[in-house]
Amino acid sequence: MSIRTNYEKWYEGEDYYWGTEPGGFLDELIKLCPYTPGKSVLDIGCGEGKDAVYMAEKGYSVTAFDLTENGVKKTLKLAESSGVEVEAYVDDINDFAMDKQFDIVYSTGTVQYLFEENKKEFFRKLEEITKPDGIVYINVFVEKSFLELPPDWDIEEKMWKSGELFTYFADWKFERIDEVIFEDNSGGIPHYHCMDTIICRKVKA
Ligand SMILES: C[S@@+](CC[C@H](N)C(=O)[O-])C[C@H]1O[C@@H](n2cnc3c(N)ncnc32)[C@H](O)[C@@H]1O
């Protein structure tokens, strides 16, 4: 079977490649969009589910997808062992279909897998599936001429231009944007990444 992302292999086995500790950014999102009954979350590129499960534990109704079958299986397993429900399934960020709206939509480490020709439509869809006053969080690796490509760069993964992410949200209220360079040791070889992050709110005009 040909695979489109190395994560299909990296997620094999019992261990959690990314661990099970949720991303620190989630508490920031919860502050900006506190839980009340019925609030919903979409996790795009959920990996093995650590963030989706955390949000379900906080009470949100969580939908999550990833391209990998192994990631989705482990998301469902982690949800079950944590005593929460997550609606998780296999889908592709390039052409996913969604007919409902969410209070919080986030995607971490995954929009690099959007093909260039699908970017515009992806962000149009994102606007459509975010509720008024809802929050979107996205981060993406960006290229810098002084940084080398990371050694564990994936099949189909594409660096973005610095600042490009922010241009898709010109009509949103920026809650936080930043660009950070940090050291990483994934794959056993120390290297650097540059990451752009946006947290923004869909404000009705
Ligand atoms: C850096 S990992 C981040 C996973 C997760 N968000 C986390 O923080 O643990 C990138 C994820 O993107 C997924 N992915 C790769 N290509 C994809 C695609 N075309 N559509 C959806 N997910 C994809 C991979 O399987 C992987 O789980």
The ligand as a Tripos MOL2 file, in Angstrom:
@<TRIPOS>MOLECULE
LIG
   27    29     1     0     0
SMALL
NO_CHARGES

@<TRIPOS>ATOM
      1 C1          2.7760   17.2420   12.8980 C.3       1 LIG1
      2 S1          1.4470   16.0630   12.9370 S.3       1 LIG1
      3 C2          0.3390   16.8680   14.0710 C.3       1 LIG1
      4 C3         -0.6820   15.9560   14.6800 C.3       1 LIG1
      5 C4         -1.5640   16.5790   15.7560 C.3       1 LIG1
      6 N1         -2.2400   17.7690   15.3050 N.3       1 LIG1
      7 C5         -0.7700   16.8510   17.0160 C.2       1 LIG1
      8 O1         -0.4390   18.0110   17.2800 O.co2     1 LIG1
      9 O2         -0.4680   15.8730   17.7160 O.co2     1 LIG1
     10 C6          0.6910   16.3090   11.3460 C.3       1 LIG1
     11 C7         -0.5490   15.4690   11.1090 C.3       1 LIG1
     12 O3         -1.0900   15.7650    9.8140 O.3       1 LIG1
     13 C8         -1.6380   14.5490    9.2960 C.3       1 LIG1
     14 N2         -1.8190   14.6780    7.8490 N.ar      1 LIG1
     15 C9         -0.8910   14.5790    6.8760 C.ar      1 LIG1
     16 N3         -1.4480   14.8140    5.6700 N.ar      1 LIG1
     17 C10        -2.7680   15.0600    5.8920 C.ar      1 LIG1
     18 C11        -3.8700   15.3510    5.0430 C.ar      1 LIG1
     19 N4         -3.7090   15.4540    3.7260 N.pl3     1 LIG1
     20 N5         -5.0820   15.5300    5.6060 N.ar      1 LIG1
     21 C12        -5.2480   15.4170    6.9450 C.ar      1 LIG1
     22 N6         -4.2300   15.1510    7.8040 N.ar      1 LIG1
     23 C13        -3.0060   14.9730    7.2870 C.ar      1 LIG1
     24 C14        -0.6190   13.5080    9.7280 C.3       1 LIG1
     25 O4         -1.1290   12.2130    9.6810 O.3       1 LIG1
     26 C15        -0.2920   13.9750   11.1400 C.3       1 LIG1
     27 O5         -1.1260   13.3870   12.1010 O.3       1 LIG1
@<TRIPOS>BOND
     1     1     2 1
     2     2     3 1
     3     2    10 1
     4     3     4 1
     5     4     5 1
     6     5     6 1
     7     5     7 1
     8     7     8 2
     9     7     9 1
    10    10    11 1
    11    11    12 1
    12    11    26 1
    13    12    13 1
    14    13    14 1
    15    13    24 1
    16    14    15 ar
    17    14    23 ar
    18    15    16 ar
    19    16    17 ar
    20    17    18 ar
    21    17    23 ar
    22    18    19 1
    23    18    20 ar
    24    20    21 ar
    25    21    22 ar
    26    22    23 ar
    27    24    25 1
    28    24    26 1
    29    26    27 1
@<TRIPOS>SUBSTRUCTURE
     1 LIG1         1 GROUP 0 **** ****
